[in-house]
Amino acid sequence: MSTHHNRAGLRYAIIGAGMAGLLAGIKLGEAGEDFTLYEKADRLGGTWRDNRYPGLTCDVPAHAYTYSFEPYAEWEAYYAKGDEIRTYFELTAAKYGVMPRIRFGCEVISCIWRDDQACWALGLSTGEMVEADVVIAASGVLHHPRLPEIEGLDRFAGDIFHSARWQDDAGIEGARVGVIGNGSTGVQIITALHERAESLVHFQRSPQWIMPVPYFRYSEEERDAFRRDRGLIDAIRHDKDYWANIHRFTQAITDIDGPEIAMIEKVCLDNLENSVRDPLLREKLRPDYRAACKRLIYSWCYYDAVQQPNVTVEREGIARIEPEGVRLKDGRLHALDTLVLATGFQADRFIRPTEVLGRNGVSLDDVWSMRPTAYYAVTIPHFPNFFMLNGPTGPVGNFSLIDIAERQWGYIEQLLAPLREGEVRSVEPKAEAHAAYEERRVAAARTTIFGSGCSSWYLDATGIPSSWPWSYEAFAEAMAQPVMQDYILTSVAEPVALS
Ligand code: NAP
């Protein structure tokens, strides 16, 4: 039976009130569209809500880590702190009228495509079932903490918690604190805690490449100048050195024998040589894999922190956790009051555990059984009118995910246009187009620096880098205009196949 209904007046469901979901809400609100934003927590902010660890800073220059349409004069320093960023998103969501459209404490448990209605049925944690014509999945990337597989984690007598589940009442002041994990998170925590803890042990399984970066605070006069002259903010945002660095960085990722990556390695090694005085400590901190294979650490103060007398860098492997502390493989014990697990996230989850069933009941979990993937990181064959922001195979690295989400939104808007016009019932990528994209992507990904031989969350379960393997320009170009021949547009006039 044909349901020949006009699609004007689409209903949108946005999943997740973090940076990307709020972007979608702002843009749909401005276009006068009917949307609801579902957020499982009781507060917005996504990663900036979950992460509250001491030292939390975004290592993208603050003025470049904002929506392009909403500059912010109030940043305290060149790099913003986590709570400042959360405030920015709260102010921006309020300013654009998104707050009343967010349903807090409401998790989307399932999304099921109904072909006869050409819409999605969403099962909510409240027990309700709601319908949406379009789903925008903005559910984040790094949001499921990964606990290390270390014996005895549950036997530790002190405070023990993951970095993204910070316990405010944990013993830090004058306490013996250990931090397991040496990614961007572990490094930032160490730089903040050494002044507060009596002693601090940084357990490192792999040393890191540390890129020295400038850090300075903005004065009240400078902030006032930013308030009066947006051009000053734009000058930082569009700074040619900042963009030159991004282009150089993506060049370095894709040309692993080229001069750009050699330069990054030299700058980091010079930083190590010039900053760390004790030769034994310097060797402990020296990485034995290629720079940028794991996410580069940007820090202006980590090497200072680890040279403080109360800080120990521990490279010996961990045998187990005991009630008193961390027992090393060589038999030594680090007695501790508090143990922070800065051990990263399950990076392959994306919208899961939400159950997503597309055409004919095809399950996203099955489609992603080998690795999460999407056509140009945004759409998935057999999942009509389903769009992801910061979905699988998008760019990752040392740049602003806000810029990435905005470019993806520009792409999504172009795919939404035929739906909004009311002539088309659904839009989804062709399976062959996606397969060809994924084949090219995987082939290119194997040769990137991410695949050069290190462990990291950039790798999928088969050891292949899961991210965008080409340049930033190539990403910007791909997002500027979808290849419409690669999409199936089903007309509202077409009869619906009853499944
Ligand atoms: P991560 O980069 O995945 O680092 C996890 C750390 O835990 C690694 O050092 C890892 O060692 C260690 N580890 C894991 N399991 C272990 C075990 N069983 N025993 C010992 N060590 C273990 O996680 P993250 O630091 O939370 O950062 C995740 C991502 O969040 C970053 O890459 C970045 O994208 C984002 N982030 C960004 C910022 C920013 O400023 N923009 C700040 C923080 C985080 P191995 O290296 O040996 O595996």
Boltz pocket constraint, residues with backbone or C-beta under 6 A from the ligand:
constraints:
  - pocket:
      binder: B
      contacts: [[A, 57], [A, 58], [A, 59], [A, 60], [A, 142], [A, 148], [A, 149], [A, 150], [A, 163], [A, 180], [A, 181], [A, 182], [A, 183], [A, 184], [A, 185], [A, 186], [A, 188], [A, 203], [A, 204], [A, 205], [A, 206], [A, 295], [A, 318], [A, 342], [A, 343], [A, 344], [A, 345], [A, 397], [A, 455], [A, 456], [A, 457]]
      max_distance: 6.0
